[in-house]
Amino acid sequence: MEKHHKSYGFVITLVEIPQTIPSLWQTVLDYAQSREIDISTKTADGVENNNRLLFPYFMDSNGGYNRCHFWSNFEIASLKLWRDARYIDFFDYLDRTGNFFYERWGDAPVHSLAAGLFLDTDEIHYFEDIAYQHDWYRHCPSEESKLGCRCNCPVGDDDKSLDFDPTPDSCLFMWRDWVKKSSKGKTDG
């Protein structure tokens, strides 16, 4: 990851349970505004904003939270991200609300949204080639990727595991589209 200038990596991306984060999105938006972080997708003239910030990936078409996050059960991150004064300030801001306790804000959406605020899309790495299972959810390298893996990845679903990537609760399709869109903007802009 260091060689390729990546600061955060994940294997599974999924939709968060809305009941656990009712005020997280607005709190993050308030934080971004108070710190003058440009999270916009368009400029004042209505032109597509060409900044590379990851944050717009987490927005739905109405500017709300699409509830996607990188599952922290398998994440690899540069400690520079978590030790950065901006992240510490962000975490302290969230902590002062009390909602880690009252709403059960989890580390996965908080880590993901922090990465969105402070990292560019090209600093994120999707570990397509690493097979991983947590509880019932499983990720195996896709045949299309031609990456393979030195692992025993079952095909299909059974009573012990679910191939999570193609399910409706996976955000992998949106992630892949976002990366393509970001790459296009990078070469065009």
Accessible surface in RSA format (square Angstrom, percent):
REM  Atomic radii and reference values for relative SASA: ProtOr
REM  Chains: A
REM  Algorithm: Lee & Richards
REM  Probe-radius: 1.40
REM  Slices: 20
REM RES _ NUM      All-atoms   Total-Side   Main-Chain    Non-polar    All polar
REM                ABS   REL    ABS   REL    ABS   REL    ABS   REL    ABS   REL
RES MET A   1    64.37  33.3  26.96  17.8  37.41  89.1  27.87  23.7  36.50  48.4
RES GLU A   2   154.81  88.9 139.38 105.4  15.43  36.7  61.69 119.3  93.11  76.0
RES LYS A   3   171.24  83.5 143.87  88.3  27.37  65.2 100.30  90.3  70.94  75.6
RES HIS A   4   118.08  64.5 104.40  72.6  13.68  35.0  67.50  69.6  50.57  58.8
RES HIS A   5   147.50  80.6 136.32  94.7  11.18  28.6 100.89 104.0  46.61  54.2
RES LYS A   6    50.64  24.7  40.99  25.2   9.65  23.0  14.46  13.0  36.17  38.5
RES SER A   7    20.76  17.5  20.72  27.6   0.04   0.1   1.71   3.7  19.04  26.7
RES TYR A   8     0.00   0.0   0.00   0.0   0.00   0.0   0.00   0.0   0.00   0.0
RES GLY A   9     0.00   0.0   0.00   N/A   0.00   0.0   0.00   0.0   0.00   0.0
RES PHE A  10     0.00   0.0   0.00   0.0   0.00   0.0   0.00   0.0   0.00   0.0
RES VAL A  11     0.81   0.5   0.00   0.0   0.81   2.0   0.00   0.0   0.81   2.2
RES ILE A  12     3.57   2.0   1.38   1.0   2.19   5.3   2.39   1.7   1.18   3.2
RES THR A  13     2.80   2.0   0.39   0.4   2.41   5.7   0.39   0.5   2.41   3.6
RES LEU A  14    18.41  10.3  18.41  13.2   0.00   0.0  18.41  12.9   0.00   0.0
RES VAL A  15    32.82  21.6  22.45  20.3  10.37  25.0  22.45  19.5  10.37  28.1
RES GLU A  16    14.65   8.4  13.54  10.2   1.10   2.6   0.35   0.7  14.30  11.7
RES ILE A  17    99.16  56.4  96.28  71.7   2.88   6.9  99.16  71.4   0.00   0.0
RES PRO A  18    61.30  44.7  56.44  51.5   4.86  17.7  57.18  47.2   4.12  25.6
RES GLN A  19   138.97  77.7 115.55  84.4  23.43  55.8  67.38 143.4  71.60  54.3
RES THR A  20    15.17  10.8  14.68  14.9   0.49   1.2  15.10  20.3   0.07   0.1
RES ILE A  21    10.39   5.9   4.51   3.4   5.88  14.2   4.51   3.2   5.88  15.9
RES PRO A  22    94.62  69.0  54.34  49.5  40.28 146.4  63.21  52.2  31.41 195.2
RES SER A  23    33.77  28.5  31.60  42.2   2.17   5.0  33.77  71.9   0.00   0.0
RES LEU A  24     0.05   0.0   0.05   0.0   0.00   0.0   0.05   0.0   0.00   0.0
RES TRP A  25    25.58  10.3  25.43  12.3   0.15   0.4  25.05  13.4   0.54   0.9
RES GLN A  26    99.88  55.9  98.41  71.9   1.48   3.5  47.23 100.5  52.65  39.9
RES THR A  27    16.84  12.0  15.15  15.4   1.69   4.0   5.98   8.0  10.86  16.4
RES VAL A  28     0.07   0.0   0.07   0.1   0.00   0.0   0.07   0.1   0.00   0.0
RES LEU A  29    40.56  22.6  36.51  26.1   4.05  10.2  36.77  25.8   3.78  10.2
RES ASP A  30    59.04  41.4  55.42  55.2   3.62   8.6  14.83  34.9  44.21  44.1
RES TYR A  31     3.42   1.6   3.42   1.9   0.00   0.0   0.00   0.0   3.42   4.2
RES ALA A  32     0.71   0.7   0.71   1.1   0.00   0.0   0.71   1.0   0.00   0.0
RES GLN A  33   144.16  80.6 128.24  93.7  15.92  37.9  46.75  99.5  97.41  73.9
RES SER A  34    62.46  52.8  27.05  36.1  35.41  81.6  38.41  81.8  24.04  33.7
RES ARG A  35    89.69  37.7  66.27  33.8  23.42  55.8  37.27  50.9  52.42  31.8
RES GLU A  36   163.51  93.9 129.31  97.8  34.20  81.4  52.17 100.9 111.34  90.9
RES ILE A  37    39.29  22.4  26.89  20.0  12.40  29.9  31.01  22.3   8.28  22.5
RES ASP A  38    80.26  56.2  66.36  66.0  13.91  32.9  42.12  99.1  38.14  38.0
RES ILE A  39    25.93  14.8  24.39  18.2   1.54   3.7  24.57  17.7   1.36   3.7
RES SER A  40    44.19  37.3  35.66  47.6   8.53  19.6  38.08  81.1   6.11   8.6
RES THR A  41    51.58  36.7  45.49  46.1   6.09  14.5  24.93  33.5  26.65  40.3
RES LYS A  42   107.99  52.7  97.85  60.0  10.15  24.2  69.44  62.5  38.56  41.1
RES THR A  43    61.63  43.8  47.96  48.6  13.68  32.6  53.88  72.4   7.76  11.7
RES ALA A  44   116.63 107.2  65.03 100.4  51.60 117.4  78.93 111.2  37.70  99.9
RES ASP A  45   128.52  90.0  93.15  92.7  35.38  83.7  26.55  62.5 101.97 101.7
RES GLY A  46    46.07  56.8   0.00   N/A  46.07  56.8  27.06  74.3  19.00  42.6
RES VAL A  47    93.73  61.7  88.53  80.1   5.20  12.5  93.73  81.4   0.00   0.0
RES GLU A  48    88.48  50.8  76.29  57.7  12.19  29.0  52.60 101.7  35.88  29.3
RES ASN A  49    28.71  19.8  15.02  14.5  13.69  33.0   0.67   1.6  28.04  27.1
RES ASN A  50    74.11  51.1  62.04  60.0  12.07  29.1  31.59  76.0  42.52  41.1
RES ASN A  51    59.46  41.0  35.61  34.4  23.86  57.4  38.38  92.4  21.09  20.4
RES ARG A  52    67.15  28.2  58.08  29.6   9.07  21.6  34.26  46.8  32.89  19.9
RES LEU A  53    24.20  13.5  22.35  16.0   1.84   4.6  22.35  15.7   1.84   5.0
RES LEU A  54     0.00   0.0   0.00   0.0   0.00   0.0   0.00   0.0   0.00   0.0
RES PHE A  55     0.00   0.0   0.00   0.0   0.00   0.0   0.00   0.0   0.00   0.0
RES PRO A  56    13.16   9.6   6.77   6.2   6.39  23.2   6.77   5.6   6.39  39.7
RES TYR A  57     9.26   4.3   3.03   1.7   6.23  16.2   5.01   3.8   4.25   5.2
RES PHE A  58     0.00   0.0   0.00   0.0   0.00   0.0   0.00   0.0   0.00   0.0
RES MET A  59    39.09  20.2  23.56  15.6  15.53  37.0  15.17  12.9  23.92  31.7
RES ASP A  60    57.06  40.0  43.79  43.6  13.27  31.4  25.95  61.1  31.11  31.0
RES SER A  61   119.51 101.0  71.92  96.0  47.60 109.6  59.27 126.2  60.24  84.4
RES ASN A  62   140.22  96.7 103.24  99.8  36.98  89.1  32.53  78.3 107.69 104.1
RES GLY A  63    35.69  44.0   0.00   N/A  35.69  44.0  24.30  66.7  11.38  25.5
RES GLY A  64    23.26  28.7   0.00   N/A  23.26  28.7  22.47  61.7   0.79   1.8
RES TYR A  65    25.05  11.7   8.17   4.6  16.88  43.9   8.17   6.1  16.88  20.8
RES ASN A  66    25.46  17.6  10.57  10.2  14.89  35.8  14.10  33.9  11.36  11.0
RES ARG A  67    82.83  34.8  82.83  42.2   0.00   0.0  14.81  20.2  68.02  41.2
RES CYS A  68     0.13   0.1   0.13   0.1   0.00   0.0   0.00   0.0   0.13   0.1
RES HIS A  69     5.45   3.0   5.45   3.8   0.00   0.0   1.20   1.2   4.25   4.9
RES PHE A  70     0.00   0.0   0.00   0.0   0.00   0.0   0.00   0.0   0.00   0.0
RES TRP A  71    35.43  14.2  34.99  16.9   0.44   1.0  17.15   9.1  18.28  29.7
RES SER A  72    22.96  19.4   7.46  10.0  15.50  35.7   0.66   1.4  22.30  31.2
RES ASN A  73    60.71  41.9  27.29  26.4  33.42  80.5  11.25  27.1  49.46  47.8
RES PHE A  74    45.36  22.7  40.76  25.2   4.59  12.0  44.87  27.2   0.48   1.4
RES GLU A  75    44.87  25.8  22.40  16.9  22.47  53.5   9.57  18.5  35.30  28.8
RES ILE A  76    81.37  46.3  78.27  58.3   3.10   7.5  81.37  58.6   0.00   0.0
RES ALA A  77    23.87  22.0   1.69   2.6  22.18  50.5   2.31   3.3  21.56  57.1
RES SER A  78    36.37  30.7  24.41  32.6  11.97  27.6  26.52  56.5   9.85  13.8
RES LEU A  79    97.38  54.2  92.22  66.0   5.17  13.0  92.22  64.8   5.17  13.9
RES LYS A  80   170.12  83.0 160.69  98.6   9.43  22.5 111.44 100.3  58.68  62.5
RES LEU A  81     8.63   4.8   3.37   2.4   5.26  13.2   8.05   5.7   0.58   1.6
RES TRP A  82    47.39  19.0  39.90  19.3   7.50  17.6  30.84  16.4  16.55  26.8
RES ARG A  83   165.75  69.6 149.22  76.1  16.53  39.4  57.23  78.2 108.53  65.8
RES ASP A  84    44.11  30.9  34.43  34.3   9.69  22.9  12.71  29.9  31.41  31.3
RES ALA A  85    79.58  73.2  67.45 104.1  12.14  27.6  70.30  99.0   9.28  24.6
RES ARG A  86   118.06  49.6 114.86  58.5   3.21   7.6  59.93  81.9  58.13  35.2
RES TYR A  87    20.73   9.7  20.73  11.8   0.00   0.0  14.08  10.6   6.65   8.2
RES ILE A  88    85.46  48.6  84.27  62.8   1.19   2.9  85.43  61.5   0.03   0.1
RES ASP A  89    47.88  33.5  44.04  43.8   3.84   9.1  21.01  49.5  26.87  26.8
RES PHE A  90     0.05   0.0   0.05   0.0   0.00   0.0   0.05   0.0   0.00   0.0
RES PHE A  91    77.31  38.7  77.31  47.9   0.00   0.0  77.31  46.9   0.00   0.0
RES ASP A  92    59.95  42.0  59.63  59.4   0.31   0.7   9.95  23.4  50.00  49.9
RES TYR A  93    48.75  22.8  46.38  26.4   2.37   6.2  26.42  19.9  22.33  27.5
RES LEU A  94     0.00   0.0   0.00   0.0   0.00   0.0   0.00   0.0   0.00   0.0
RES ASP A  95    74.78  52.4  66.85  66.5   7.93  18.8   1.63   3.8  73.15  73.0
RES ARG A  96   163.53  68.7 126.31  64.4  37.22  88.6  79.50 108.7  84.03  50.9
RES THR A  97    55.46  39.4  25.33  25.7  30.13  71.8  35.27  47.4  20.19  30.5
RES GLY A  98    22.48  27.7   0.00   N/A  22.48  27.7  22.48  61.7   0.00   0.0
RES ASN A  99    23.86  16.5  23.86  23.1   0.00   0.0   0.00   0.0  23.86  23.1
RES PHE A 100    50.82  25.4  39.04  24.2  11.77  30.6  39.27  23.8  11.55  33.1
RES PHE A 101   167.58  83.8 144.71  89.6  22.88  59.5 150.84  91.5  16.74  47.9
RES TYR A 102   166.16  77.6 132.42  75.3  33.74  87.8  89.24  67.1  76.92  94.8
RES GLU A 103    34.72  19.9  26.08  19.7   8.64  20.6  17.01  32.9  17.71  14.5
RES ARG A 104   134.35  56.4 133.46  68.0   0.89   2.1  74.76 102.2  59.59  36.1
RES TRP A 105    11.05   4.4   0.00   0.0  11.05  25.9   0.00   0.0  11.05  17.9
RES GLY A 106    13.89  17.1   0.00   N/A  13.89  17.1  13.82  37.9   0.07   0.2
RES ASP A 107    81.72  57.2  73.12  72.8   8.60  20.3  31.58  74.3  50.15  50.0
RES ALA A 108     8.40   7.7   8.15  12.6   0.25   0.6   8.15  11.5   0.25   0.7
RES PRO A 109     1.00   0.7   1.00   0.9   0.00   0.0   1.00   0.8   0.00   0.0
RES VAL A 110     1.94   1.3   1.84   1.7   0.10   0.2   1.94   1.7   0.00   0.0
RES HIS A 111    30.80  16.8  30.80  21.4   0.00   0.0  15.04  15.5  15.76  18.3
RES SER A 112     0.00   0.0   0.00   0.0   0.00   0.0   0.00   0.0   0.00   0.0
RES LEU A 113     0.04   0.0   0.04   0.0   0.00   0.0   0.04   0.0   0.00   0.0
RES ALA A 114     0.00   0.0   0.00   0.0   0.00   0.0   0.00   0.0   0.00   0.0
RES ALA A 115     0.00   0.0   0.00   0.0   0.00   0.0   0.00   0.0   0.00   0.0
RES GLY A 116     0.00   0.0   0.00   N/A   0.00   0.0   0.00   0.0   0.00   0.0
RES LEU A 117     4.34   2.4   0.00   0.0   4.34  10.9   0.00   0.0   4.34  11.7
RES PHE A 118    16.61   8.3   3.38   2.1  13.23  34.4   4.58   2.8  12.03  34.4
RES LEU A 119    11.23   6.3  10.58   7.6   0.66   1.7  11.23   7.9   0.00   0.0
RES ASP A 120    52.15  36.5  51.99  51.7   0.16   0.4   0.65   1.5  51.50  51.4
RES THR A 121     9.31   6.6   7.65   7.8   1.66   4.0   7.03   9.4   2.28   3.4
RES ASP A 122    59.85  41.9  49.23  49.0  10.62  25.1  33.72  79.4  26.13  26.1
RES GLU A 123    45.60  26.2  45.60  34.5   0.00   0.0  13.44  26.0  32.17  26.3
RES ILE A 124     8.05   4.6   0.00   0.0   8.05  19.4   0.00   0.0   8.05  21.9
RES HIS A 125    61.14  33.4  60.68  42.2   0.45   1.2  41.12  42.4  20.02  23.3
RES TYR A 126    30.47  14.2  19.80  11.3  10.67  27.8  19.80  14.9  10.67  13.2
RES PHE A 127    21.84  10.9  21.84  13.5   0.00   0.0  21.84  13.2   0.00   0.0
RES GLU A 128    15.32   8.8  14.76  11.2   0.56   1.3  14.21  27.5   1.10   0.9
RES ASP A 129    66.54  46.6  58.02  57.8   8.52  20.1   8.82  20.8  57.72  57.6
RES ILE A 130    56.83  32.3  54.27  40.4   2.56   6.2  56.83  40.9   0.00   0.0
RES ALA A 131    32.92  30.3  11.49  17.7  21.43  48.7  11.84  16.7  21.08  55.8
RES TYR A 132    45.95  21.5  38.01  21.6   7.93  20.6  37.89  28.5   8.05   9.9
RES GLN A 133    82.82  46.3  56.19  41.1  26.63  63.4  23.14  49.3  59.68  45.3
RES HIS A 134    60.64  33.1  57.83  40.2   2.81   7.2  35.06  36.1  25.58  29.8
RES ASP A 135   112.04  78.5  80.70  80.3  31.34  74.1  32.25  75.9  79.80  79.6
RES TRP A 136   117.21  47.0 114.63  55.5   2.59   6.1 112.96  60.2   4.25   6.9
RES TYR A 137    69.16  32.3  69.16  39.3   0.00   0.0  24.79  18.6  44.37  54.7
RES ARG A 138     5.81   2.4   5.81   3.0   0.00   0.0   4.67   6.4   1.14   0.7
RES HIS A 139     0.06   0.0   0.02   0.0   0.04   0.1   0.02   0.0   0.04   0.0
RES CYS A 140    20.54  15.5  14.45  16.1   6.09  14.3  14.45  36.6   6.09   6.6
RES PRO A 141    20.38  14.9   3.38   3.1  17.01  61.8   3.38   2.8  17.01 105.7
RES SER A 142    30.22  25.5  20.03  26.7  10.19  23.5  25.83  55.0   4.39   6.2
RES GLU A 143   157.93  90.7 137.64 104.1  20.29  48.3  60.83 117.7  97.10  79.3
RES GLU A 144   142.26  81.7 120.11  90.9  22.15  52.7  71.64 138.6  70.61  57.7
RES SER A 145    38.00  32.1   9.60  12.8  28.40  65.4  22.02  46.9  15.98  22.4
RES LYS A 146   181.20  88.4 143.16  87.8  38.03  90.6 110.11  99.1  71.08  75.7
RES LEU A 147   102.92  57.3  72.81  52.1  30.11  75.7  75.46  53.0  27.46  73.9
RES GLY A 148    42.43  52.3   0.00   N/A  42.43  52.3  38.64 106.0   3.79   8.5
RES CYS A 149    50.46  38.2  11.37  12.7  39.09  91.9  15.51  39.3  34.95  37.7
RES ARG A 150   249.34 104.7 206.34 105.2  43.00 102.4  94.61 129.3 154.73  93.8
RES CYS A 151    61.03  46.2  20.89  23.3  40.14  94.3  34.30  86.9  26.74  28.8
RES ASN A 152   146.08 100.7 118.27 114.3  27.81  67.0  37.30  89.8 108.77 105.1
RES CYS A 153    36.02  27.2  16.35  18.2  19.67  46.2  13.15  33.3  22.87  24.7
RES PRO A 154    56.31  41.0  42.32  38.6  13.98  50.8  52.06  43.0   4.24  26.4
RES VAL A 155   149.78  98.6 118.57 107.3  31.22  75.2 122.15 106.1  27.63  74.9
RES GLY A 156    36.83  45.4   0.00   N/A  36.83  45.4  31.47  86.4   5.36  12.0
RES ASP A 157    87.33  61.2  54.35  54.1  32.98  78.0  20.40  48.0  66.93  66.8
RES ASP A 158    69.59  48.7  53.19  52.9  16.40  38.8  40.89  96.2  28.70  28.6
RES ASP A 159   128.91  90.3  92.92  92.5  35.99  85.1  48.20 113.4  80.71  80.5
RES LYS A 160   157.20  76.7 146.52  89.9  10.68  25.4  99.53  89.6  57.67  61.4
RES SER A 161     3.04   2.6   3.04   4.1   0.00   0.0   1.59   3.4   1.46   2.0
RES LEU A 162    26.36  14.7  26.36  18.9   0.00   0.0  26.36  18.5   0.00   0.0
RES ASP A 163    41.80  29.3  40.49  40.3   1.31   3.1   3.93   9.2  37.87  37.8
RES PHE A 164     3.14   1.6   3.14   1.9   0.00   0.0   3.14   1.9   0.00   0.0
RES ASP A 165    19.82  13.9  19.68  19.6   0.13   0.3  12.29  28.9   7.52   7.5
RES PRO A 166    81.19  59.2  59.28  54.0  21.91  79.7  59.99  49.5  21.20 131.8
RES THR A 167    24.26  17.3  19.59  19.9   4.67  11.1  22.24  29.9   2.01   3.0
RES PRO A 168   134.09  97.7 100.05  91.2  34.04 123.7 114.31  94.4  19.78 122.9
RES ASP A 169    81.58  57.1  81.58  81.2   0.00   0.0   9.57  22.5  72.01  71.8
RES SER A 170    12.80  10.8   0.93   1.2  11.87  27.3   0.00   0.0  12.80  17.9
RES CYS A 171     2.02   1.5   0.93   1.0   1.09   2.6   1.09   2.8   0.93   1.0
RES LEU A 172     5.66   3.2   5.66   4.0   0.00   0.0   5.66   4.0   0.00   0.0
RES PHE A 173   117.13  58.6 115.40  71.5   1.73   4.5 116.25  70.5   0.87   2.5
RES MET A 174    85.55  44.3  81.65  54.0   3.91   9.3  42.83  36.4  42.73  56.6
RES TRP A 175     7.99   3.2   7.99   3.9   0.00   0.0   3.29   1.8   4.70   7.6
RES ARG A 176    82.93  34.8  80.01  40.8   2.92   7.0  39.62  54.1  43.31  26.3
RES ASP A 177    89.97  63.0  84.99  84.6   4.98  11.8  26.80  63.1  63.17  63.0
RES TRP A 178    38.24  15.3  34.80  16.8   3.44   8.1  37.83  20.2   0.41   0.7
RES VAL A 179    53.42  35.1  53.37  48.3   0.05   0.1  53.37  46.4   0.05   0.1
RES LYS A 180   144.93  70.7 136.39  83.7   8.55  20.3  91.31  82.2  53.63  57.1
RES LYS A 181   111.12  54.2 102.12  62.7   9.00  21.4  73.50  66.2  37.62  40.1
RES SER A 182    24.82  21.0  14.61  19.5  10.21  23.5  20.72  44.1   4.10   5.7
RES SER A 183    57.40  48.5  53.13  70.9   4.28   9.9  33.71  71.8  23.70  33.2
RES LYS A 184   133.69  65.2 127.68  78.3   6.01  14.3  98.27  88.4  35.42  37.7
RES GLY A 185    21.10  26.0   0.00   N/A  21.10  26.0  20.56  56.4   0.54   1.2
RES LYS A 186   101.60  49.6  88.21  54.1  13.39  31.9  61.31  55.2  40.29  42.9
RES THR A 187   117.91  83.9  81.92  83.0  35.99  85.8  78.99 106.1  38.92  58.8
RES ASP A 188   100.69  70.5  62.61  62.3  38.08  90.1  32.17  75.7  68.52  68.3
RES GLY A 189    68.45  84.4   0.00   N/A  68.45  84.4  20.98  57.6  47.47 106.3
END  Absolute sums over single chains surface
CHAIN  1 A    10881.9       8632.7       2249.2       6095.6       4786.3
END  Absolute sums over all chains
TOTAL         10881.9       8632.7       2249.2       6095.6       4786.3
